[in-house]
Amino acid sequence: MAKLPGRGSDTPRNAAVVERPVATPARGTRDARPGMREDDPGVERAGNGGDRPLTTKLRHLWHQLVDGPLYHSYWALAGAVLMLTAIGMMMVLSASAVEAIAENSSAYFLFQRQAMFGVAGLIAMIGLSFVPAWIYRKFSWGLWGLGVVLLLLVFTPIGQEVNGNRNWLNLGGMTLQPSEAAKLALCVWLAAQFAKQGDEIRDWKKALWPSALGFLVPTGLVAAGGDMGTAIVFVLIYAAALFFAGAPLKIFAGAAVLGAVLGVGAIITAPHRIDRITGWLFGECGATDACWQAQQGLNALATGGWWGVGLGQSRLKYNYVPEAHNDYIFSIIGEELGLLGTAIILLFFAIIVIAMARIILRTRSIFVKITTACVATWLVGQAFVNLGMVTGLLPVIGIPLPFISYGGSALLISLMAVGVVMSFARVPRSVEVGMNAAILDRQEAHEAADDHEPRRRGPDWLRRMTSQEGKAHHDQ
């Protein structure tokens, strides 16, 4: 009979627990079970001075990282995203104030809009972190349909073209980018479809149906609007879903060939893309050429040096770096805050990767694993492309830096996506189903088609919402 461990248990969190006799280890030996606390029997104690060997400390740190409580990921995601959002607002103010004043507008106009979406996004993130995972799966088709409808509205009179891309909606003077909402909807929908298919995903035909259709519809609508950068992000999301679902690798080989052909076709049919590629390859251009933006971005990074010229003291934001508050905001960070500032940004993104990786490795729910992997690929993939673009490693594609670049709808949806992943870190260690089975969470019971009145234990709703142990969320 499985039992739910309580506080102080030496069992790893979020792992199924089965009652069995356990022999007490001899004194001076180390228990091989991961996640053991230092005060549990059988764990090697440090000397009176706490001078444990470095290898022991590293091993303990590794066990905490891999087998420690999942609520650590919850707070790591919340803290990293909060810091990135705060830094982004600060840098949007610094990078946009000069151009706003030059256009006889308020220096705080873009900052106020970004702050409004940021506060709304943080509230939505916290709220979504309490939503059970099975609800996301239940409404996956509705989310996907809503995303497609929003993308179709772009081609109606309320659609708006910005910088050659028709990928915006103008609602009462406020512009929104529906492709951002479609990204989150696609992540949840793909995870729900692959979780439903189970092992059938190993057949390449079943892996591509109906997932390929659900992927091609929103991606085609985005590409039809001319936003190839966002279409690339959709491709990354779909590739991550297929990989973590266990699809055959030959799908990726065929997709790579097809993607290369389509990419070349997209480049040669658009003169401005050809200019970007040639400017990236050869790098010799004037102020009116496509590579001017990339060169000025590198100049800003080089000017910052180790410590930067000071917050708000950038000189290249004075109309030298185009889109300084948007796609190239990382170059302004490098100029004003130096290498130290850029390293802090990379550190916070690394924390996001590690926190989401812990959820992927620890969960046994296919839906949770694929959704988390898709969101991580989306956010980190965008960051990688943006940083590669700013540093000259990649051609200019037009992809913003998540949480940092100006863009209210992008910031709002990115925070909501993190809130969805945070909800996966608030799961019980085990939930009893039937008489003999112990599972990770109720979501796994749904996928195993064995959700026969799971036994619920735990405190009331207030304690469930405030619990750091993740023990009481039985409706995941």
Steps between C-alpha positions, in 0.01 A plus 500: 500500500652832395518774752547871477821616666483784743739771600840366593470192281823377344324418175566720195220741429259435216593134491262210541530346844453131571510364854779248547732405784815706502813392678676767701845563352801446718651803663758670284353383171315714250150414386485462122148634484488852347343788683609387849520772760821554686334416834358166378653171619781362290618834359861593543539789740750774455752579766430743776628780279278404208811444288356244258711413197425695183381186323250433779369855483465480122324166532260645755435801274436267207251295705319817602488612137376170360300354789419802715146632548330617181375814670860620463429514125180692572680774687801497267274564202308770685817677615687482168204619296424781745858625478510479121171688476623773734826536308307508175275783618800697619682457170191579292479831683868568443500401132170659395500832685733677257306415184169575675618849594626555144148420376344748747356216706525416867828336599301255711243401236647162395613427854149552638349266242765238565449530875124462459538174306774385735286540812205330328731219387642442847149481647397256228817296556428455871136420431581238235753337730207376713303351209510117489678350200200295389304820438757618246475168324121501506480838329793448259277492192326817610833677551623386158179617333518837672858545383406423138204740511723780629748434220220513243387837635835641387374484140182694583467882515613500864832346395799732484832483316815596689842513330375291209344228718124471524497334838319746723148587614395859566238501774397847612841653439681211672699259281520132592696216341277190479788273399624518861176349630516240221844387628363411842191338349718286272718384792198380698322349199802301379561365851137392532501324162824311559395404854180356356691300237748348744727239340335547161730797457779258405327446166601798288163516324309519826757741639425744217124461509326709618792691655638617164166651403464675835850639457475604135177699535628766746851495352365552150287794616800663667717445192225641278522820702870523419633432850756229428677549832190396694444212258847372592398498868193291410731252327717478813194432715379220273847344483525501881157338532592222257836437664376478858201294393739238359429539128730312256820689422451455126226762524761756600729403211222549248386821669853643487518451124152644448576792732819583311314505169220717637751731669692558178174564319389753762833683470524524122140619467553800730767760410527631857586151625770467235647831619503374859678178406762673285554767767546228761748310282709792376431773758591801285217748475396860544237664714223408257590132462352198677808422708514848658287388794722199570819707486368767735383230741851357513644850547271550800611172656866588445455848648366359826816312590504317833284730711310713248471876459225526761126450512328747267834622357491316168604712204416261219130499595482850352364369170815302423362158594163442328237334720717562806209437737382191313705240312836662584442585863772251601760722331386796713527280810856415399587866449349633822558205735800340332597136492381462860146606405482266203633213713222560755241473222653171386505374861127555542426319174722214620292482820185473290653217297609307811166547676303376200746217438440375856127485431557312172731247666287445809151471354352178366214684331544517124282810481702684763831399346414612147333825604800597713743405225310706242485809722870468586593462132282797407642741760862385499498449122384856449766626739770301319396632158480858626840486669652337192349775286632780722850351526524432127493120525167493312346728238243759602172310529281729709439292813472688833669401824238344734410702811746775399404644161212742468172333409201481730325197352827306477581575866148411615486164321857408597417555867182296462700217342735498800196491729377186323837332558508616862171319559676173413740553791209507746414130490467243780776252567254219432128441466343164578289351222314177563643266761857437393617779265684815593547760226665839472187709449149489371614602153684170471180321599318672217763389251499145635118488473497382863353800675247309712416734784850589618520532875559855602690593809630818641405831656229742397515734199681776686782271605512357147559845356766596752674165538861493388519125518285441192317226690142607464433561130309181439310626198803532273 
